[in-house]
Amino acid sequence: MSRKLFLFENNWLTGPFKVDDVVSKYGNMPEANVPPIIEEGLDEWQFIGSYKEDLAGLETQMIIGGESNFFKNLPPVDVTLLAYQVCKANPKFQSTCQKNLKLFRDSGDPSYLEKIESILKKQKKVKTSDFGSYKILGLLGVGGMGKTYKALQLNMDRVVALKVLKSELAQDQNFISEFKNEAKSIAALNHPNIVQAYESGEYGGRHYLSMEFVDGESIRDRIDRDKAMPILECIEVVIDVLQALQHAHEHKIVHRDVTPGNILLSNKGDVKLTDYGLAKSIKEEMEGSDVSTTIKGSPFFISTDQIKKLKDLDIRVDIYGLGCTFYYMLTGKVPYDGKSIVEVAQGHLNKEIPNIQEILPDASDGLRKVITKMMAKDRSHRYKQPHDLMVELNEERDRYAGVESKTASASADSLNTIQDKLKEWVFGREVQILLDVEDRELTHLVLTRLEEVLEESDAIDEFFGYACTMYTELIENGFDHGCSGGGMLSIQMEVTSAFFRLIVEDTGSGFDFKKELQKIKGESGDRERRRGLKQVLAITKNITYNDIGNRVKAIIYRKSSHSKINSNTQDDMKMIEIAGKGDSLLTKQFEEYIRGYDLSDPKRVCLMIKTPWVASLFVTHIATLQKKLTKTGSPFCVFVENHSCFKVMKLLGVTEFVNTYESMNDAMAYLNFSTVDGGSSVAKVEEMPGYSGKPKKIIDEESQIEMKAAAKDEDGFDILEEVDESLDSKSIFNIFKKNKK
């Protein structure tokens, strides 16, 4: 049987033609000058290269699988061929279908295809049908792997995006196996900037993936319409995509095809990255070229790593693709263009990285450097992780947002407004709260919601504690110093899977922050103007002030650490050590520890809190433990290593019902002069000259000298000097045991 070919010219088919006739007429022409081809019996577009034995196949395949400008927005083969067959005898219908095909190619809007399908339905040539448990509502797009439909998932009663793979892919068992494995991995990604995958399966021999439906448009659609996007909007979109990439990076998943078509902008203002792991695998031999023969990705946004077929592809592949996409969003042009895909690939490998400022003079030097580093040809010169890039982009965002002091002209939020803002604030988004100095006590509402959002971010390391510490210190400084004579405070916060970002601005006159920061970094004692800065500087190096010093921004990043509770018992002394962060996980562990605490043998008990923060509920459990120990006559005190944590515990009233110290010396002194009385309902403390039972910080120097002089055993051994605050609980036991002897 002879093969029938149809050529797609002027948005309509002509033919049929024989293969030899087409090759004879078009074989010597450049690929881009030959109309796309439909071969009867095949459900995908063909190109002249498919019929020429001496033409490299890589170029053809990449056009099919990629985002080529050579044959833009080709309609589905089945719809195009059926429209031709049905309407060729009806000029009126043909004109309408041809017009809608042109509109589809110009805009990429699938609604024009739906109009064609509506005409075909009236001719009773197309039937509506369900796809398994899905009811097809319309076509969303066509890609190299298959088609994506808007569908209703009947058993869940929800609208989804249903990607149905081409039937011939079902014959490639390796591909299907990879597809299933990647679908499982993608389903585990739960992030507001990633399109959620629901389920994968097979129906009628066609494999599919059901995903979250995003009502909106892609970056590619947006650029097709507007030609370019504003700088600030581009930066904000890229930051959202970076958050998605960071989340996937933590799950060891690489996208490999970050392109304008895979970044969606919802009508609600959300940014979503889609098609994780679904980039087409292209395999073709190409002699005499350095270009890889196995490529995953779209040619205009593909990384040099993929072209060169480097091993162990990692997140830097996606950073490169996002860099090309960033450039495309800002300029409306791809960074490397060419008459063929091979020429485009060689541009990625050999041409200089384009200077964004030559096309976009408004681009800052900082923005140019960011894009250049994202698109570095050697992956070792790119950003290693998305959050490294986010630091610099956040600076650029503030630059283009023109963030100046707006607090003075703004009005403070009411209580209801604050509650509404906090209720709407979610992980991955920013919130701003304005507080009058008289409403300082409302900061605890903000702090409570911050803790909840941090929990939502799965913050399982000291990131949680550091974030709360940074909040406490900078808010306190803003009120105590910037608003000391009255005024208002602005609090901006953002929590992502990679970082916590805090901006605090007050209406004060500011201070010489450069001089002060230098002084703080070099001193070992108290701070003068902004006492909390030393604590914040210990957490992060990413702290910046505006020119006058009344607006501070700080960013901290997550590090790996785990909360834990250790306890050591020796003789009549029990040391309980709390380490890690002060999140709800640690709080729950502490609650279980107290529930199982053995009260049968009274001992001197010291709770050593070495976390930068504790949750509010943790304090309640301290009170529970204190009541239990008091009933058994066990002396009990708390040592808090972190100053900010101590301040919070004092604020929450811990120091009112249990002896709490910032010095291990003070805690040991208290226990040494306490007696264990198993029959008493109250632990007794022997009288110690000069000792007030208060934290070391509020005891004057004279009392310190008196206490230290009194803290000697009968042999003149100085207990306090022997105790080193850096020692662990086991070392403290040994010293204490020796002192008692």
C-alpha positions in Angstrom: 0.0 0.0 0.0 1.4 3.4 -1.0 1.9 6.0 1.8 -0.2 9.1 1.5 1.2 12.4 2.7 -0.6 15.7 3.3 1.2 19.1 3.5 0.0 21.7 6.0 0.1 25.0 4.1 -1.7 28.3 4.9 -3.3 26.6 7.9 -4.9 23.9 5.8 -4.0 20.5 4.3 -3.2 19.8 0.6 -2.8 16.4 -0.9 -2.5 13.5 -0.8 1.0 13.2 -2.3 3.4 10.3 -2.7 6.5 10.2 -0.7 8.9 10.4 -3.7 7.1 13.4 -5.0 7.4 15.3 -1.7 11.1 14.4 -1.3 11.8 15.4 -4.9 10.2 18.8 -4.5 11.4 19.7 -1.0 14.4 17.4 -0.3 17.0 20.1 -0.9 15.2 22.9 1.0 16.1 23.9 4.6 13.9 22.1 7.1 12.2 25.3 8.2 11.0 26.1 4.7 9.2 22.8 4.2 5.6 22.6 5.4 4.8 20.1 8.2 3.5 16.8 7.0 0.7 14.4 8.0 1.1 10.8 6.9 -2.1 8.9 6.8 -2.2 6.2 9.6 0.2 8.2 11.9 -1.1 10.4 14.7 1.9 12.7 15.0 3.3 15.4 12.7 6.1 14.4 10.4 8.8 16.5 8.8 10.8 16.2 5.6 13.8 14.8 7.5 11.7 11.7 8.3 11.8 10.8 4.6 15.4 11.6 3.7 17.9 8.9 4.4 20.9 11.3 4.6 19.4 13.9 7.0 20.4 13.8 10.6 17.4 12.7 12.7 18.3 14.6 15.8 17.1 17.9 14.4 13.7 16.4 13.4 13.1 14.7 16.7 14.0 17.8 18.7 11.5 19.8 16.7 8.8 17.3 17.5 9.7 17.2 21.2 10.7 20.7 21.9 9.4 24.2 21.9 10.5 25.1 18.4 9.6 28.4 16.7 10.0 26.8 13.3 6.5 25.1 13.4 4.7 26.9 16.2 1.5 25.6 17.8 0.7 22.8 15.4 -2.8 21.5 16.0 -3.5 17.8 16.8 -3.1 15.6 13.8 -6.4 13.8 14.2 -8.4 17.0 14.4 -6.6 18.6 11.5 -7.0 15.5 9.2 -10.6 15.0 10.2 -11.5 18.6 9.6 -9.9 18.4 6.1 -11.8 15.2 5.3 -15.2 16.5 6.5 -15.0 20.0 5.2 -13.3 19.7 1.9 -16.7 19.4 0.2 -18.2 22.2 2.2 -16.4 25.6 1.5 -18.3 27.3 4.4 -17.2 24.8 7.0 -13.7 24.7 5.5 -13.3 28.5 5.8 -14.4 28.5 9.4 -12.1 25.6 10.4 -9.2 27.2 8.5 -9.7 30.5 10.3 -9.8 28.8 13.7 -6.7 26.8 12.9 -4.9 30.0 12.1 -6.1 31.6 15.4 -4.9 28.6 17.3 -1.5 28.8 15.8 -1.2 32.5 16.4 -2.3 32.3 20.1 -2.0 28.7 21.2 -5.5 29.1 22.7 -7.1 25.6 22.7 -10.6 27.2 22.6 -10.2 27.6 18.9 -9.7 23.8 18.6 -12.9 23.3 20.6 -14.8 25.4 18.0 -13.5 23.1 15.3 -14.5 20.0 17.3 -17.9 21.6 17.8 -18.3 21.8 14.0 -17.3 18.2 13.6 -19.7 17.1 16.2 -22.6 18.8 14.3 -21.5 16.8 11.3 -21.7 13.7 13.6 -18.0 12.9 13.0 -16.8 13.3 16.6 -18.4 11.6 19.6 -18.0 12.7 23.2 -16.7 10.0 25.4 -15.3 9.3 28.8 -11.7 8.2 29.4 -12.1 5.6 32.2 -13.1 7.5 35.4 -12.5 10.9 33.6 -14.9 12.9 31.5 -13.0 14.9 28.9 -14.0 18.6 29.0 -11.7 20.0 26.4 -8.1 20.1 25.0 -5.5 22.1 26.9 -2.4 21.5 24.8 -0.4 19.2 22.6 3.2 18.2 23.3 5.9 15.8 22.1 4.6 13.1 24.5 0.9 13.4 23.9 -2.1 15.6 24.7 -3.3 17.3 27.8 -7.0 17.6 28.4 -9.1 19.4 30.9 -11.2 16.7 32.5 -13.6 15.9 35.3 -12.4 13.1 37.6 -15.8 11.5 38.2 -15.1 9.6 41.4 -13.5 12.6 43.1 -15.8 15.3 41.5 -12.9 17.6 40.7 -11.5 19.2 37.5 -8.0 18.0 36.6 -5.4 18.3 33.9 -5.2 14.8 32.2 -2.0 14.1 30.3 -2.5 11.2 27.9 0.6 9.7 26.4 0.9 8.8 22.7 -0.1 5.2 22.0 3.3 4.3 20.5 5.0 5.1 23.8 3.2 2.2 25.3 5.5 -0.1 23.2 8.6 1.3 25.0 8.7 -0.7 28.2 11.7 1.1 29.5 10.0 4.5 29.0 6.8 3.3 30.6 8.7 1.9 33.6 10.5 5.2 34.0 7.3 7.1 33.6 5.6 5.1 36.4 8.6 5.6 38.8 8.8 9.3 38.1 5.0 9.7 38.6 5.4 8.2 42.1 8.2 10.6 42.9 6.3 13.5 41.6 3.2 12.6 43.6 5.4 13.0 46.7 6.1 16.6 45.9 3.7 18.8 47.9 4.5 22.5 47.3 2.3 25.5 46.5 4.5 26.3 43.5 4.4 22.8 42.0 1.5 21.4 40.1 0.3 18.5 42.2 0.2 15.0 40.6 -2.9 13.0 41.6 -2.6 9.6 40.0 -1.2 7.7 37.0 -2.7 4.7 35.3 -3.6 3.0 32.0 -6.9 3.0 30.1 -7.4 1.4 26.7 -3.7 0.9 26.2 -3.0 4.6 26.8 -1.0 5.6 29.9 -2.0 8.8 31.6 -1.1 11.2 34.5 -3.8 13.1 36.4 -2.7 16.5 37.8 -3.9 19.6 39.4 -5.8 21.9 37.0 -4.4 25.4 36.9 -6.8 28.0 35.5 -4.6 30.5 33.8 -1.8 30.7 31.2 1.8 29.7 30.7 4.8 32.1 30.5 5.0 31.2 26.8 1.4 32.3 26.3 2.0 35.5 28.2 5.1 36.4 26.1 3.3 35.5 22.9 0.7 38.1 23.9 2.7 40.8 25.6 6.2 40.3 24.0 7.9 40.7 27.4 7.2 41.1 31.1 8.0 43.8 33.7 11.3 43.3 35.5 9.8 43.1 39.0 7.2 40.6 37.9 9.8 38.5 36.3 11.9 38.4 39.4 8.9 37.4 41.6 8.0 34.6 39.2 11.6 33.3 39.2 11.7 33.4 43.0 8.5 31.3 43.1 10.0 28.8 40.7 13.2 28.6 42.7 11.1 27.7 45.8 9.6 24.9 43.8 13.1 23.7 42.6 14.4 23.9 46.1 11.6 21.7 47.4 12.2 19.2 44.6 16.0 19.4 45.1 15.4 18.3 48.8 13.6 15.3 47.4 16.4 14.6 44.9 14.3 15.2 41.9 15.6 17.2 38.9 13.1 18.7 36.4 15.4 18.8 33.3 12.9 20.8 31.3 12.3 24.2 32.9 10.9 26.2 30.1 8.3 29.0 29.6 5.7 26.4 28.6 6.1 24.6 31.9 5.7 27.6 34.2 2.0 28.4 34.7 0.5 31.7 35.9 -2.9 31.1 37.6 -5.7 33.6 37.5 -5.4 33.8 41.2 -1.8 35.1 40.9 -0.1 31.8 41.8 3.0 30.5 40.0 3.1 26.8 39.3 5.9 24.6 37.8 4.5 21.6 35.9 5.6 18.5 33.9 8.1 17.3 36.5 10.1 14.4 35.1 8.1 14.2 31.9 10.6 15.8 29.5 10.9 13.7 26.4 13.9 11.3 26.0 15.3 11.9 22.5 17.7 9.3 21.1 19.3 9.6 17.8 22.7 9.2 16.2 24.5 12.1 14.8 27.9 11.6 13.4 30.6 14.3 13.4 29.0 16.4 16.2 29.8 17.1 19.8 26.2 17.4 20.6 24.8 14.6 22.7 22.6 12.0 21.0 20.5 11.6 24.1 18.8 14.7 25.3 16.0 15.5 27.7 14.8 19.0 27.4 13.6 21.8 25.0 16.4 23.0 22.7 16.1 26.8 23.4 16.3 26.3 27.1 18.4 23.1 27.4 21.5 23.2 29.5 25.0 22.6 28.3 25.2 19.6 30.7 22.4 17.9 28.8 23.8 18.7 25.4 27.2 17.3 26.4 25.6 14.3 28.0 27.3 14.8 31.4 26.7 12.2 34.0 25.0 12.8 37.3 22.7 15.7 36.2 21.7 17.8 39.2 19.8 20.9 40.2 22.2 23.1 38.2 20.6 21.8 35.0 17.3 23.4 36.2 19.1 26.6 37.2 20.5 26.9 33.7 17.0 26.3 32.1 15.5 28.9 34.4 18.2 31.3 33.5 17.3 31.0 29.8 13.6 31.3 30.7 14.4 34.4 32.9 16.1 36.0 29.9 13.2 35.1 27.6 10.7 36.6 30.1 12.6 39.9 30.3 13.3 40.3 26.6 10.8 38.2 24.7 13.7 36.5 22.9 15.5 33.2 23.4 19.1 33.6 24.4 20.4 31.4 21.5 18.6 31.2 18.2 19.4 29.5 14.9 18.2 28.1 11.7 18.4 24.6 13.0 18.3 22.8 16.3 22.0 21.9 16.0 22.8 25.6 15.5 20.9 26.4 18.6 22.7 23.7 20.6 26.1 24.9 19.4 25.1 28.4 20.6 24.6 27.1 24.1 28.0 25.4 24.0 30.1 28.0 22.2 28.5 31.5 22.0 29.1 34.1 24.7 26.3 34.5 27.3 24.1 37.4 26.0 24.3 40.6 28.0 20.7 41.4 29.2 21.6 45.1 29.4 22.1 45.4 25.6 18.4 44.6 25.0 17.1 45.8 28.4 18.9 49.0 29.5 16.8 49.2 32.7 18.4 45.9 33.9 20.8 46.5 36.8 24.3 45.2 37.0 23.2 42.9 39.8 20.5 41.4 37.6 22.9 40.9 34.7 25.4 39.1 37.0 22.6 36.9 38.3 21.5 35.8 34.8 25.1 35.3 33.7 25.8 33.1 36.6 22.6 31.1 36.1 23.6 30.4 32.5 27.3 29.7 33.1 28.4 27.0 30.6 30.5 25.2 33.2 28.1 24.0 35.8 30.7 24.5 38.6 30.4 28.2 38.0 26.6 28.3 38.5 24.6 28.6 41.7 24.9 25.3 43.6 21.4 25.4 45.1 18.2 27.5 44.4 18.3 29.2 47.8 21.8 30.6 47.0 20.3 32.4 44.1 17.2 33.5 46.0 19.5 35.6 48.3 20.6 37.8 45.4 17.2 37.9 43.7 15.6 39.1 46.9 18.0 42.0 46.9 17.1 42.8 43.3 13.4 42.5 44.1 13.7 45.1 46.8 15.7 47.3 44.4 13.0 47.3 41.7 10.2 47.4 44.1 11.6 50.8 45.2 11.2 49.8 48.8 11.7 53.0 50.8 10.3 54.0 54.1 6.5 53.7 53.8 5.8 53.1 57.4 5.6 56.7 58.4 2.8 57.5 56.0 0.9 54.3 56.7 -1.7 53.6 59.3 -1.5 50.8 61.8 -3.6 47.7 61.3 -6.5 47.1 63.6 -6.8 43.9 65.6 -9.4 42.5 63.1 -7.1 43.4 60.2 -4.1 41.7 61.9 -6.2 38.6 62.6 -7.4 38.5 59.0 -3.9 38.9 57.5 -2.5 36.2 59.7 -5.3 33.8 58.9 -4.7 34.3 55.2 -0.9 34.1 55.5 0.4 30.7 54.4 3.7 29.0 53.8 5.4 30.3 50.6 3.8 33.7 50.8 4.6 37.1 52.3 2.7 39.0 55.0 3.0 42.5 56.3 1.7 43.7 59.7 1.7 47.4 60.9 1.7 47.9 64.7 1.5 51.0 66.8 3.8 51.1 69.8 0.8 50.9 72.0 -0.2 47.6 70.5 3.1 46.0 71.2 1.5 43.1 73.0 -0.1 42.0 69.7 3.2 40.7 68.5 2.5 37.5 70.3 -0.4 36.9 67.8 2.1 37.3 65.0 4.6 35.0 66.7 2.0 32.3 67.3 1.1 32.3 63.6 4.8 32.3 62.6 5.2 29.1 64.6 2.3 27.5 62.8 3.6 28.5 59.4 7.0 27.2 60.3 5.4 23.9 61.2 3.6 23.8 57.9 7.0 24.1 56.2 8.2 20.9 57.8 11.0 22.8 59.6 12.6 19.8 61.4 15.9 21.5 62.3 17.2 24.5 64.2 15.7 26.6 61.4 12.5 26.8 63.4 14.3 28.1 66.5 16.5 30.5 64.7 13.5 32.0 62.9 11.7 32.7 66.1 14.8 34.0 67.7 15.4 36.4 64.8 11.8 37.6 65.0 12.0 38.1 68.8 15.2 40.1 68.7 14.5 42.4 65.8 10.9 43.1 66.9 12.1 44.0 70.4 14.8 46.2 69.0 12.4 48.0 66.7 10.0 48.8 69.6 12.7 49.5 72.3 14.9 51.7 70.1 13.2 52.8 66.9 9.8 53.4 68.6 11.0 54.4 72.1 9.3 57.8 71.9 6.2 56.5 70.2 5.6 55.5 66.6 4.9 52.4 64.5 6.6 49.2 63.4 6.3 47.3 60.1 6.8 43.6 60.1 7.2 41.7 56.8 7.8 37.9 56.9 8.1 35.1 54.4 8.6 31.4 55.1 9.6 29.0 52.4 11.1 25.5 52.4 14.5 27.1 52.0 14.6 30.2 54.1 12.9 32.6 56.5 13.0 36.2 55.5 12.2 39.1 57.9 12.1 42.8 57.3 11.5 45.1 60.3 11.1 48.9 59.8 10.4 51.5 62.5 9.6 55.2 62.4 12.7 56.1 64.4 15.5 58.2 63.2 17.8 55.2 62.7 21.4 54.9 63.7 24.9 54.5 62.3 24.5 50.9 61.6 27.8 50.4 59.8 29.7 51.6 62.9 27.4 49.7 65.2 27.7 46.4 63.3 31.4 46.6 63.3 31.4 47.2 67.0 29.1 44.3 67.6 31.1 41.9 65.5 34.3 42.8 67.4 33.0 42.8 71.0 32.4 40.0 73.4 30.2 41.8 75.9 26.8 43.6 75.8 25.6 45.5 72.8 24.6 49.2 72.9 22.2 50.4 70.3 20.6 47.1 69.1 21.4 44.5 71.6 19.7 41.7 69.7 21.9 42.1 66.6 24.6 40.0 68.1 22.2 37.1 68.5 20.9 37.6 64.9 24.5 37.9 63.5 25.3 34.6 65.2 22.5 33.0 63.2 22.9 34.6 59.8 25.4 36.6 57.8 22.5 37.8 55.5 21.5 40.9 57.4 21.3 44.4 55.8 20.1 47.9 56.7 18.8 50.7 54.6 20.8 54.0 54.4 19.6 55.5 57.6 19.4 52.3 59.7 15.7 52.1 60.6 14.9 49.2 58.3 16.7 45.9 58.7 16.3 42.7 56.6 17.6 39.3 57.7 17.5 35.9 56.1 18.3 32.5 57.5 18.5 29.2 55.8 17.8 25.7 57.0 20.5 23.4 58.2 20.4 19.8 59.2 19.9 19.1 62.9 17.6 17.1 65.1 15.9 17.7 68.4 16.8 15.4 71.2 16.4 14.8 74.9 19.3 13.3 76.9 19.3 12.5 80.6 22.1 11.3 82.8 21.7 10.2 86.4 24.5 9.7 89.0 24.1 9.5 92.7 21.4 12.0 93.7 21.8 14.3 90.6 19.8 14.1 87.4 20.7 16.2 84.4 18.1 16.5 81.6 19.6 18.0 78.4 17.3 19.5 75.7 19.1 20.1 72.4 18.2 20.9 68.8 15.3 23.3 68.2 12.2 24.2 70.2 9.5 23.0 67.8 6.4 21.0 68.4 8.2 17.7 67.8 10.6 18.5 70.7 7.6 19.6 72.8 5.8 16.3 72.2 9.0 14.4 73.0 9.3 16.4 76.3 5.7 15.7 77.1 6.2 12.0 76.7 9.4 12.1 78.7 7.6 13.8 81.6 4.7 11.4 81.4 7.1 8.5 81.9 9.3 10.2 84.5 10.2 8.0 87.5 9.3 9.8 90.8 10.0 6.9 93.1 13.6 8.1 93.8 13.8 11.9 94.5 16.9 13.6 93.1 18.3 17.0 92.4 17.2 17.8 88.9 18.6 20.3 86.4 16.8 20.9 83.1 19.5 22.2 80.7 17.8 23.9 77.7 20.3 24.4 74.9 17.8 25.2 72.1 17.6 28.7 70.6 13.8 28.6 71.1 11.0 26.7 72.8 7.4 26.6 71.8 4.8 28.1 74.2 3.4 24.6 75.1 6.9 23.5 76.1 6.7 26.0 79.1 3.5 24.3 80.2 5.3 21.0 80.4 8.1 22.6 82.5 5.4 23.6 85.0 4.0 20.1 85.0 7.4 18.7 85.8 8.0 21.3 88.5 4.8 20.3 90.2 5.7 16.6 90.2 9.2 17.2 91.5 8.0 19.6 94.2 5.6 16.9 95.6 8.5 14.5 95.9 10.8 17.0 97.5 13.2 17.1 94.5 15.1 20.4 94.1 14.6 21.6 90.5 16.1 24.4 88.4 16.4 25.3 84.8 19.5 26.4 82.9 18.9 28.3 79.6 21.9 28.5 77.4 20.4 30.9 74.8 19.8 34.5 75.9 16.8 35.0 73.6 15.2 31.8 74.8 15.7 32.9 78.4 13.9 36.2 77.6 11.0 34.4 76.1 10.7 32.0 79.1 10.9 35.0 81.4 8.2 36.7 79.4 6.0 33.6 79.7 6.4 33.5 83.4 8.7 30.5 83.8 11.0 32.4 86.2 8.1 33.1 88.5 7.5 29.4 89.4 10.9 27.8 88.9 14.5 28.9 89.4 15.8 29.7 86.0 19.4 30.7 85.2 21.4 31.9 82.2 24.6 30.7 84.0 25.4 27.0 84.6 27.4 28.2 87.7 24.3 29.6 89.2 22.3 26.5 88.5 24.9 24.3 90.1 25.2 26.6 93.1 21.4 26.3 93.6 21.5 22.5 93.5 24.5 22.2 95.7 22.8 24.2 98.4 19.5 22.3 98.0 18.6 19.2 100.0 16.6 16.2 98.8 13.7 15.5 101.1 11.6 12.6 99.9 9.1 13.1 102.7 8.6 16.8 102.1 6.2 18.5 99.7 8.7 21.3 99.0 12.4 21.0 98.1 14.5 22.8 100.7 17.4 25.2 99.9 20.1 25.7 102.4 20.8 29.3 103.3 23.7 30.7 101.2 25.1 34.1 102.0 24.7 36.6 99.1 22.5 34.2 97.1 19.1 35.6 96.1 17.8 32.7 93.9 17.5 35.1 91.0 19.2 34.8 87.5 22.8 35.8 87.5 22.1 38.6 85.1 20.2 40.7 87.7 22.5 40.1 90.6 24.9 43.0 91.2 28.6 42.6 91.2 29.0 42.8 95.0 26.5 39.9 95.5 28.3 37.9 92.9 31.5 38.2 94.9 29.8 37.3 98.1 28.1 34.2 96.5 31.3 33.0 95.0 33.1 33.4 98.3 30.4 31.4 100.0 30.4 28.6 97.5 33.3 26.6 98.9 33.2 23.2 100.5 34.7 22.5 103.9 38.1 21.9 102.3 38.1 25.3 100.6 37.4 23.8 97.2 35.9 26.5 94.9 32.9 24.8 93.3 31.9 27.7 90.9 35.4 28.2 89.5 35.6 24.5 88.7 32.4 24.4 86.6 32.9 25.3 83.0 29.7 26.4 81.2 30.8 24.6 78.0 31.0 21.2 79.7 28.4 18.6 79.0 26.2 16.9 81.6 28.5 14.0 82.1 31.5 16.2 82.9 29.4 18.3 85.3 28.5 15.1 87.1 32.1 14.2 87.6 33.0 17.6 89.0 30.0 17.6 91.2 30.7 14.1 92.5 34.4 15.1 93.3 33.2 18.3 95.0 30.7 16.5 97.2 33.4 14.0 98.3 
